[in-house]
Structures are given as structure tokens and as C-alpha cells.
Amino acid sequence: MRNALVLPAAVIATGLALLGLEAARVARAHGVRGEAVGEPARSEAARAVEVFLQLSAHLHGSGGDDRFADAIPASPLVVNELVAAASFALHRGEIEEPRLVRSELRNPTWAGRTVLTLDSTEYWVVRVRDAKGTELRTRAEVVEARYHLLHSRREWTVVGWDLLDGSRGEAAR
């Protein structure tokens, strides 16, 4: 009987050890409010914001095409807001085609155990066309934003953002 218990005990001990290793990995990848954000969390979160910005631009330029919406690394609420913004422009009879020229991501900060904020300065050129494809205007925008990202299932997801003071736009043509 004693030998029959040794194997299950060894399996349980191995499982607990693996669980402990995974917990240590998660602890290294995540932080607590106020702690410095290290690698790989910093670069993974920055990459998620870059993908978010690129796919959001494609979504907006397509008038809300679901193929782009499904690929955006964001919560359903955030994606719905992006689709609504694209649909609103289309409803006005205009198609806005934003192009991200450059983004500067900075100040990664832990806002909780698995929530990180990341500030950004984004430089955009937005072409506006009518439904026939005629270019109506082009404008340049500089957007200051703070992104809120949640880490779960080994990926970062944008769960919200705030526009910061200093966001500005100007007509380029």
C-alpha cells in the first residue's frame, strides 16, 4: 500500500514544483504598483500598443471592417468604441485614413499586479475622402495618450486609454 502512495505523491510534488516555477515566472514578469517595469513586460506591452495603433488605423480607414476589429489586441469594449468611431465618420459620408508616422512610448508604470500604463506621443497624418474617393483634406495630428494594458494568458491587451493634455491637430492641406 505504501508503494502505491509514493507515485501519486511524487506526481503531486512535481506538479507543485512546476506550479511554483510558473508563479515565479509570473512574479518576475509582473509587478506591483510603483515598482519599475522590467523586461520582458516593457517591450511586450510596447509591442501590443504598436499593434493596437496600426490595426486601429486600418480599422478606421476601412470604415469598421471586422477583419481588423477581430485582430486588435484590445478588450471588446475598446474595440466597440473604435468601430463606432469609424462608423460615425462613414455615416458623415467621409472615410478617414489615418497613418501613424511615428510613436514614442515611454513611462511604463505598474498600476496593479497585471495592469500596466504606458504613455505615448503619436504623430499621425489623416487623409479624409468622400464616398467617391475624392480627397477632401489632409491633416496632421499629434496625440498624447496613456494606454492601460492588462496581462492575461501570456499576452497584453489594451483595456482603455486617456487622452492627455497637449493633444493637438492641424490642417496640413
Secondary structure, DSSP 8 states (H G I E B T S, - for coil): -HHHHHHHHHHHHHHHHHHHHHHHHHHHH---TTS---TTHHHHHHHHHHHHHHHHHHHHHTTS-HHHHHHSSB-HHHHHHHHHHHHHHHHTTEEEEEEEEEEEEEEEEESSSSEEEEEEEEEEEEEEEETT--EEEEEEEEEEEEEEEEEETTEEEEEEEEE-TT-EEEE--
